[in-house]
Amino acid sequence: MTSDIEWRVEPGRIDYAEALAEMEARAAAVTRHEARELVWLLEHPPVYTAGTSATDAGELLDPRFPVHKTGRGGRYTYHGPGQRIGYVVMDLRARKRDVRCYVHALEGWVIAALAECGIEVFRAPGRIGIWTLDQSGQEAKIGAIGVRIRQWVTLHGFAVNLSPDLGHFTGIVPCGIAEFPVTSAAALGKDVTAARFDAALDATFPPFLRALSA
């Protein structure tokens, strides 16, 4: 039930390593049935993170910000001001034990929330993440998905570009995809604050949970 899940909105920016340690501890506590599931909405100072598929061969172009290795899936991504991060710690032992279903449901949740904010986005076959058309009509990535599932408890989650400095993405090949640009709500001419997007996430959360029902 939604009431059994803690929603936490971080009031200020939180260091990536600090947040990672806290998320790992929470997931371990959920695994031991000692804590509630968690949706944690936050923002990081500028940082590049390397997922389990990341390589330094042509992907890390200009490490102008700290680089952290992390256990989530995927390659390099950027986190920073103006980007909404959602860390989702869910116990799939009590839900549907299906990794693909979880990732698909997470994508669907973010897509629905962005639609609530007036931004039309979509899935792209063969390319994980959240996509839209930029102002030139080209497909562009507006949100990244990166998850880890350990003992059927989920970690990490999503990152959505509301109003970040898109120039910061040029230090990496985002998610290993060089042929498509990244964009943001602001670049699309949409003024979407973190508070507005958080409210949209809350409004579209029940269908996400239903998709995970066993």
MARGU-945338 format. One record per residue: residue number from 0; x, y, z of N, C-alpha, C in turn. Coordinates in steps of 0.001 Angstrom, whole numbers, plus 500000, padded with zeros to 6 digits. Each point is the difference from the previous one (the first is absolute). Example, Ala and Ser with C-alpha at 12.3 -4.5 7.8 and 13.67 -1.06 7.14 Angstrom:
BEGIN
pos n_px n_py n_pz ca_px ca_py ca_pz c_px c_py c_pz
0 513190 494310 507800 499110 501190 500000 500900 501200 500000
1 499650 501050 499280 500820 501190 500060 499230 501090 500730
! end
This chain:
BEGIN
pos n_px n_py n_pz ca_px ca_py ca_pz c_px c_py c_pz
0 500837 498808 500000 499163 501192 500000 500879 501253 500000
1 499501 501080 499407 500774 501229 499925 500345 500521 501379
2 499107 499847 500976 500249 500506 501343 501158 499289 500681
3 500368 498823 499510 501110 499255 500576 501342 500408 499401
4 499984 500906 499041 501216 500412 499307 500361 501417 500439
5 501232 500186 500415 500446 501336 500405 500352 500839 498773
6 499469 501214 499962 500381 500988 498979 500882 501030 500683
7 501180 500193 499460 500924 500970 500583 500451 500973 498918
8 499825 501278 500253 500452 501043 499081 501154 500732 500667
9 501197 499862 499442 501195 500610 500589 499947 501515 499764
10 500125 500804 501057 499845 501449 499835 501166 500684 499293
11 501189 499440 500075 501172 500602 499362 500766 498959 499205
12 501066 500425 499346 500820 499047 499245 500753 499090 500959
13 500106 498749 499615 500679 499023 500837 501110 499340 499198
14 501159 499872 500629 501160 499396 499362 499668 498593 499511
15 500493 499662 498807 499644 498710 499406 500434 498834 500875
16 501234 500014 500485 500495 498881 500806 499192 499852 501288
17 499637 501117 500607 499184 499961 501218 498628 499388 499719
18 499386 500433 498902 498679 499466 499652 500085 498516 499668
19 501053 499608 499287 500168 498593 499636 500111 499135 501246
20 500796 500441 500975 500163 499229 501234 498679 499877 500753
21 499239 501103 500035 498722 499959 500707 498996 499098 499285
22 500000 500054 498661 499101 499130 499242 500363 498526 500189
23 501286 499702 499976 500447 498618 500206 499579 499492 501376
24 500156 500847 501015 499604 499609 501351 498495 499775 500083
25 499234 500854 499329 498542 499844 500036 499588 498707 499303
26 500608 499697 498857 499665 498777 499285 500317 498766 500847
27 501128 500048 500705 500352 498875 500871 498978 499833 501124
28 499538 501129 500544 498991 499941 501062 498667 499473 499466
29 499633 500400 498775 498778 499467 499386 500134 498497 499787
30 501160 499560 499580 500235 498573 499794 499795 499219 501291
31 500399 500602 501120 499847 499342 501311 498617 500241 500606
32 499112 500654 499249 498649 500335 500482 500053 500925 501209
33 500997 500897 500013 500162 500920 501112 499679 501452 499624
34 499597 500225 498751 499685 501365 499570 498962 499956 498895
35 499328 501123 499820 499007 500113 498936 500680 500229 498654
36 499261 499718 498940 500451 500350 498667 500109 501527 499908
37 500759 500465 498997 500331 501418 499955 499983 500542 498576
38 499404 501180 499842 500179 500827 498807 500687 501272 500482
39 501217 500230 499505 500827 501108 500479 500283 500927 498832
40 499493 501220 500065 500143 500987 498931 501027 501048 500414
41 500982 500227 499136 501129 500824 500423 500741 500598 498809
42 501073 500733 500323 500851 500629 498994 501445 499897 500492
43 500919 499730 499058 501417 499897 500340 500778 501214 499495
44 501141 500310 500634 500967 500886 499359 500532 499308 498738
45 500660 500720 499093 500458 499384 498758 500910 498787 500232
46 499670 498898 499330 500766 498767 500147 499742 499108 498795
47 500999 499254 499592 499822 498950 499002 499987 498667 500736
48 499101 499109 499609 499948 498678 500607 500165 498939 498926
49 500695 498937 500372 500297 498910 499070 499264 498751 500441
50 499117 499504 499151 499285 498770 500285 500844 498782 499694
51 499408 498840 500152 500760 498757 499868 500455 499721 498575
52 499389 500652 499011 500393 499794 498603 500916 501101 499471
53 500369 500947 500856 500810 501133 499553 501421 499573 499672
54 500564 500603 498972 501404 499811 499656 500624 501370 499791
55 501303 500098 500192 500688 501264 499797 500372 500219 498545
56 499753 499011 499164 500393 500070 498595 499002 500858 499214
57 500271 501301 499960 499177 500881 499189 498716 500462 500631
58 499738 499654 501256 498757 500405 500654 500204 501127 501013
59 501138 499984 500679 500320 501056 500955 500884 501003 499270
60 499398 501073 499516 500677 500920 499089 500738 501120 500725
61 499385 500545 501038 500562 501154 500695 499539 499958 501448
62 500718 499279 500867 499548 499834 501392 500207 501257 500837
63 499219 501041 499673 500143 501287 500694 499343 499973 501375
64 499175 498983 500245 499355 499820 501301 500440 498664 500586
65 499783 499792 501314 500363 498707 500590 499317 498841 499273
66 500684 498877 499951 499471 498793 499355 499858 498923 501068
67 498789 499443 500114 499738 498951 500983 499563 498727 499292
68 500617 498893 500366 499515 498707 499526 498838 499578 500882
69 499017 499383 499383 498804 499619 500734 499500 498660 499507
70 499183 499338 500801 499561 498657 499654 498762 499938 499130
71 499484 501147 499574 498811 499956 499145 500376 499512 498606
72 498995 499588 499249 500227 499634 498615 500230 501228 499147
73 500508 499782 498805 500208 501100 499064 501440 500466 499951
74 500215 501111 499288 501337 500530 499770 500187 501313 500752
75 500613 500989 499361 500212 501281 500673 498744 500865 499915
76 499767 500740 501072 498965 501021 499960 500452 501178 500852
77 499279 501074 499865 500298 501223 500754 498848 500301 500940
78 500335 500438 501207 499002 500522 500930 500439 501392 500426
79 499036 500897 500159 500351 501341 500441 498782 500865 500245
80 500219 501240 500369 498901 500927 500277 499045 500118 498814
81 498720 500065 500320 498985 500085 498955 499528 498652 499498
82 500528 498952 500580 499594 498642 499609 499309 499356 501197
83 498852 499355 499758 499297 499329 501093 500397 498532 500015
84 500534 499598 501149 500398 498612 500209 498936 499315 500844
85 499653 498789 499623 499104 499192 500808 500655 498673 500319
86 500323 499791 501262 500509 498699 500446 498825 499216 500567
87 499820 498799 499502 498813 499213 500312 500439 498673 500606
88 499684 499807 501271 500334 498759 500708 498705 499234 500205
89 499785 499009 499154 498762 499213 500042 500325 498539 500266
90 499144 499342 500753 500168 498584 500325 499181 499173 499014
91 500659 499481 498984 499293 499221 498983 499655 498597 500479
92 500486 499614 501164 499593 498705 500550 498507 499996 500307
93 499470 501184 500308 498572 500123 500299 499220 500445 498770
94 500706 500099 498858 499370 500485 498777 500332 499029 498871
95 500206 500517 498821 500302 499143 498852 501514 499866 499871
96 500496 498775 500100 501450 499779 499896 500389 499894 498530
97 500068 501147 499366 500242 500055 498561 500771 501289 499708
98 501280 499853 499643 500853 501168 499794 499488 500857 498843
99 499669 499371 498878 499523 500759 498838 498702 500723 500313
100 499130 499346 500732 498738 500641 500388 500278 501232 500860
101 500947 499887 500913 500314 501127 500876 500536 501185 499202
102 500960 499743 499122 500586 501085 499207 498936 500642 499111
103 499152 499172 499392 498936 500510 499137 499020 500857 500800
104 499669 499535 501206 499080 500757 500856 500620 501324 500436
105 501307 499992 500299 500683 501225 500402 500008 501015 498857
106 500301 499532 498800 499927 500871 498826 498595 500567 499832
107 499007 499137 500130 498616 500436 499831 499588 501034 501020
108 500487 499866 501209 499690 500973 501054 500555 501373 499641
109 501263 500050 499583 500618 501280 499637 499319 500604 498772
110 499666 499170 499029 499299 500477 498809 498668 500639 500383
111 499267 499340 500887 498702 500529 500428 500163 501307 500766
112 501026 500084 500846 500220 501224 500775 500369 501169 499087
113 500844 499753 499009 500353 501067 499065 498785 500431 499177
114 499151 499055 499655 498768 500346 499282 499128 500926 500843
115 499968 499753 501316 499251 500877 500903 500539 501430 499965
116 501278 500123 499655 500643 501313 499928 499975 500578 498587
117 499268 499366 499099 499845 500524 498655 501122 499662 499053
118 500775 498938 500299 501114 499606 499145 499718 498606 499439
119 499954 499903 498686 499737 498717 499346 501309 499244 499836
120 500071 498834 500614 501205 499178 499954 499618 498581 499620
121 501012 499170 499742 499720 498646 499526 501191 499089 500254
122 499756 498706 499862 501075 499008 499997 500539 499884 498583
123 501293 499692 499886 500620 499792 498695 500493 498556 499939
124 499529 499207 499038 500404 498594 499918 501528 499849 499974
125 500495 499156 500878 501431 499736 500050 500811 501022 500772
126 499340 501054 500509 500713 501040 500745 499276 500254 501314
127 500606 499599 501093 499360 500202 501290 499978 501485 500339
128 499021 500399 500753 499899 501401 500405 498716 500642 499523
129 499927 501310 500167 498817 500778 499677 500370 500974 498892
130 499227 499992 498919 500340 500743 498795 498895 500963 499606
131 500391 501032 499281 499053 500972 499483 500560 500551 498687
132 499281 500918 499399 500505 500705 498822 500450 501380 500436
133 501238 500369 499642 500478 501326 500375 499420 501055 499063
134 500425 501220 500162 499383 501090 499235 500315 499927 498507
135 500993 499182 499627 500295 499797 498581 499286 498786 499434
136 499255 499283 500857 499292 498806 499566 500805 498731 500102
137 501211 500086 500563 500851 498822 500150 499692 499290 501313
138 500089 498676 499982 499834 499256 501236 501121 500366 500968
139 499637 500273 501244 500972 500405 501006 499607 499384 501342
140 500995 499735 500807 499759 499354 501293 499761 501058 501072
141 498893 499857 500703 499666 500930 501078 500089 499348 501372
142 500050 498668 500028 500080 499303 501272 500759 498700 499875
143 500756 499671 501048 500778 498763 500034 499440 499056 501055
144 500084 498709 499710 499597 498957 500935 501227 499153 500306
145 500257 499769 501267 501102 499129 500394 499640 499320 501300
146 499927 498692 500006 499547 499296 501199 500964 498873 500371
147 499907 499616 501226 500657 498797 500498 498973 499263 500842
148 499971 498707 499889 499082 499192 500814 500831 498951 500725
149 499954 500056 501317 500797 499098 500834 499070 499289 500973
150 499966 498677 499898 499091 499196 500818 498552 500477 499847
151 499667 500410 498786 498677 500475 499604 499585 501292 500689
152 500988 500761 500458 499758 501354 500497 500693 500961 499037
153 499289 501038 499558 500513 500889 498966 500805 501158 500597
154 500960 500471 499206 500786 501177 500346 500095 500903 498766
155 500458 501228 500224 500141 501012 498945 498609 500300 499406
156 499917 500401 498743 498684 500359 499473 500078 500826 498728
157 499665 501303 500091 499908 500819 498791 500614 501377 500236
158 500324 500652 498892 500470 501392 500012 499313 500714 498846
159 499328 501107 500286 499245 500734 498988 500545 501421 499903
160 500264 500433 498783 500567 501324 499765 498896 501053 499974
161 499902 500755 501080 499046 501099 500045 500652 501283 499463
162 501081 500429 500641 500682 501219 499525 501504 499954 500286
163 500668 498892 499723 501442 499950 500250 500769 500757 498922
164 501285 500228 500258 500897 500532 498976 500334 498844 499057
165 499420 499994 498818 500196 498884 499076 501443 499911 499519
166 500753 501082 500120 501409 499950 499638 500798 499052 500875
167 499504 499723 501210 500703 499080 500894 499975 498557 499494
168 499055 499686 499126 499939 498652 499448 501099 499742 498980
169 500659 501051 499514 500997 499816 498945 501288 499367 500515
170 500125 499855 501316 501181 499339 500545 499965 498493 499880
171 498851 499458 499599 499831 498552 499868 499213 499703 498728
172 499946 498726 499653 499023 499533 499028 498826 499479 500829
173 498924 500773 500116 498925 499620 500931 499412 498630 499684
174 500096 499101 500988 499451 498652 499884 500598 499237 498815
175 501150 500445 499507 500654 499325 498896 499369 500245 498651
176 499093 500969 499917 499285 500271 498745 500476 501343 499455
177 500836 499950 498969 500606 501225 499479 499173 500661 498902
178 499123 499234 499353 499325 500521 498811 498744 500817 500302
179 499604 500072 501267 498815 500767 500364 500356 501002 501097
180 499439 501200 499953 500294 501014 501024 499176 499782 501266
181 500345 500790 501020 499155 500069 501197 499260 501326 499962
182 498872 500036 500688 499223 501227 500073 499417 500127 501402
183 499195 501014 500209 499398 500243 501313 498646 500658 499815
184 499234 500033 501084 498717 500705 499946 500224 501463 499630
185 501020 500621 500606 500269 501409 499717 500362 500222 498537
186 500810 499096 499431 500393 500132 498595 498801 499854 499069
187 498969 499297 500472 498772 499841 499219 499030 501157 500224
188 500408 500976 500800 499141 501140 500276 498983 499755 501092
189 500230 498962 500831 499074 499660 501077 500617 500354 501346
190 499290 500769 500781 500462 500382 501332 499451 498990 501003
191 500798 498994 500292 499580 498940 500917 500924 500031 501210
192 499498 500455 501120 500800 500019 501223 500053 498602 500604
193 500942 499816 500919 500088 498722 500698 498708 499710 500757
194 499437 501019 500628 498760 499801 500758 498858 499562 499086
195 499919 500594 498830 498936 499607 499069 500195 498566 499517
196 501242 499655 499698 500255 498642 499533 499769 498988 501123
197 500381 500343 501220 499745 499113 501142 498504 499738 500156
198 499202 501043 499846 498548 499840 500110 499473 499089 498893
199 500564 500112 498799 499590 499144 498892 500392 498547 500262
200 501174 499806 500602 500415 498642 500363 499037 499397 501024
201 499601 500794 500960 499064 499531 501021 498659 499623 499372
202 499523 500827 499073 498700 499761 499373 499999 498741 499139
203 501151 499654 499423 500071 498861 499080 500625 498765 500645
204 500202 500044 501310 500626 498874 500699 499119 498758 500077
205 498683 500119 500252 499173 498794 500118 500071 499058 498798
206 499961 500475 498742 500141 499060 498870 501339 499283 499989
207 501060 500680 500440 501316 499360 500111 499923 498819 500972
208 499375 500202 501134 499876 498910 500975 499151 498860 499444
209 498920 500353 499306 499146 498949 499452 500754 499151 498984
210 500901 500622 499239 500792 499256 499014 500926 498998 500651
211 500324 500215 501280 500900 499112 500709 499263 498936 500811
212 498679 500054 499981 499223 499056 500803 500215 498573 499506
213 500194 499111 500925 500246 498586 499656 498725 499361 499499
! end
